[in-house]
Amino acid sequence: RNDNWIDIGLEAHFSDQFRTCLDSVDNDKYLLHIQGDTSYENWPGFISNAEYYMKKYNAGIYYPHIRNQYWSLRKNSEIDIETDDQNIIHVACGDETVWVIAPEILKYISDYNIRECFDHDKYGYGWDLCICSISFLLGLPVIRDLNHLIEHPRGCGYNKRLASESLEITMSKLPETIRTIISDIWNDRDNISQHLYKNSN
């Protein structure tokens, strides 16, 4: 046990854990969030590359490649925007396993009370969609670095039906601007670049 751990109880699932993360970081800092069931041999290299590529691409979110995650399949997430680096791709959404989130997004979450939209939620469905949408709303791209492959076990330990029902409630609470971009993430990724360029000016 690490003395810096925050004990929020064994019953806490993703949403409680992530809200605790948000409460524990200043809005002028980057948030590096790593789920405990992942493994990787080069976290220092990942962090160093996150700093470099987020600055280079003015990115709101930096993702590694993650094994056994829906959004890590390029056909599910990649946006057709060219980059200068073969290892960097633009994506519409990542996931909630390992990600680095820019302070502008954290400030938006705080200023617009976005976390209250998840107060009912236990399992965490939708945090990734919401935060990626905020990034695009702020004109900040979401990128994935294919050079870092994080190991993550297949499957999950929660009830997907209950998580999906909770997501419907979350969607009803989110601002329309965010819901619109979430709809494009699911249904029309070509529109993401339009949101991005419109809001970056």
N, C-alpha and C positions, 0 to 999 in steps of 0.2 A: 504493500500500500504506500502511495506517495502522499506526503503531508499536504501537498497542494491540491489533492483531489477534492472535489465538491460532492458530498454524499447527498443525492436526491432520492435515494430509496430504490429498491430492487424492482418496484412496480412501474418505474418511469420508463416509458418508451421514447421513440425518437423525438416527438414534439416537445416533451418536457426537457429532454436533454438539450435540444437545440435552443429552446428559449433560455435555458440556463447559460448556454454559450453567448447568446446575444446580450444577456444581462452582465456578462463577465468581461466584455471587451469594450473599450472606448470607441466611440463612433469615428474617431480620427485615425484608427488603427486598422490594419488588414486583419481579417479573421481567417485563420487556417483551421479547418475542421476536418478531423480524421476519425472515422468510426473505428471502434475497438476491435472489430472482426476482420480488419485488413492486415496485410503484411507487405513489407517492401524493404529492400536492402539499401536504398539510397535516398533517404528522406532529406539529408542536407542538399543533395543535388537537385531534388525536386523543388525545395524551397528557393534555392539560388536561381533556378530556371524560372520559377513563378515570378520572382522579382524582376528578372530581365525581360521576360516576354510580356508581362502585364504592362510594363513601362513602354516597351516597343510598340505594342498594338493598342495602347490605351484601353486595356481590357477591364471589364468589370468583374469577370469571373475567370479563373484559370483552373482547368481540370486536367488530371492525368487520364490515361487510358485505364479502364478498370475491368477486370475479368468478371464475367457473369452478371453484367448489368445491362438493362434494356437500352439505355441511352448511349452506351459505349459502342453499340453497333452503328457503323457510319451511315448505313441506309436509314436508320431511325432518327438521326440527329444532324447530319452534316448540312451546312449551308454552302452554296456555291459562290464563295467569295475567295479570291486568290490571296495567298500570303507569300511572303518572301522566303519562308522556311518550310521545307517538306514535312517536317514533324509537327507543324502547327496547322490545325484546321479550325474553321469557324463552325460553331454548332448552335442549334436552336435551344437545346437544353442539355444538361448533364445529368447528374443525380445528386444524392445527398450523402455519398460515401466518403469522398475526399474532394475538397474544393477550397480554393482561396477566394475570398470575397472582398472587394474593394470598399474602402470607408464611405464612399459616396452612397453606396447601396445601404450600408448599415445606417447611415444618417437618414435616408429616405424611409427605411423601415420604422425608425424611431419617430421621425417628424410626422408621419402619416398613420401612426398607430397600427401598422400592418400586423404586428404580432397578435393583436386582439382578434383578428380574423381566424386565428388558430386556437383561441382559448378553449374551445370545445374539443379540440383534436387531441388524440392520443398517439396515433401511429405515424403521422408525419407526411402522409400523401399530400403533395402539392407545394411543399416548401421549395422544391427545386424549380417547378414551373413558375411560381410566384417571383422568386428572386431573379431568375433569368429574365423574366418579363420586366422587372424593375430595371435591370441592367440595360435592356434595349430601350426602355422608356427614357433613360438618362443618356442615351446615345453611346453606350459603352458595349463593345462586342463581348461575346462569350467565346473563349477559345479552349481547345483541347491539345495537349502536348502528347503526341503518339510515342515519344521516346521513353515515357515513364509508364510502365505496366504494373498496376497495383493488383495484388492477389486478393480476391474476395470470394468466399464460399458461395456455392449455388443455393438458391432458396432463401426463405425468410422465416422468422419465428413469430409471425403475427397473423391475424385473421384478415385476409385480403378483402373479403366482402365488407366487413365493418370499416376497414380503411377507406374503401371506395365510397361507402355511404357518408363517411365523415368528409371526404373531399367534396362531395356535392354541397354540403353545408358551407364549407370554406369558400367555394366558388360563389355562393350566393352573398357572402359577406365582403368579398374583395371589390375594390373600385372597378368601375366599368373599363377604365383605361387598361388595367392589368388583365381583366378577363378577356378583352379583345386580343391582346398579344398572346395569351395562353391558347386561345382558340386557333390562332395562326401557327403556334408551335405544334399543335396536334394535327391541324388540317391543311395548312398551306405555308410551308416553311419559306417559300419564295417571297412572301410578304415581310419576313423578318428584316431583310436588308432594307426595305422601305422604311420601316419603323426606325431602324438604326441610323440611316442617313438623314432622315427627317429630324430626329431628335439630337443629332450630333452638331447641328448648325447653331 
